[in-house]
Amino acid sequence: MPISLNTPLSVMAVRVTLHKVITICSVYLPPKQQLQLSHLNMLVSQFQSPQLLLGDFNGANQLWGLLLITPVET
């Protein structure tokens, strides 16, 4: 079942029942947008436990074959 969230982030979250109910949330952070820890904290505080937070945070790293490192700031 989808979850309505109060957040400025681009997210989609659902609750699924496996052996228990778990919240799964996917976050998309557009390139050049700075990630604010307060936004993540506000988002996670709206979920029941357990929760799984996944996403495309557009953080680049040389480990992924990129020549330029562009860290995601919090």
BELPEWO-V185464 format. One line per field, one symbol per residue. ss: DSSP state (a for helix, b for strand, c for the rest). burial: 1 if it has 9 or more other ideal C-beta (glycine too) atoms within 8 Angstrom, else 0. Layout:
ss->???
burial->???
This chain:
ss->cbcccccccbbbbbbbbcccbbbbbbbbccccccccaaaaaaaaccccccbbbbbbcccccaaacccccccccc
burial->00100010101011100000011111111000001000110111011000101010010100000100000100
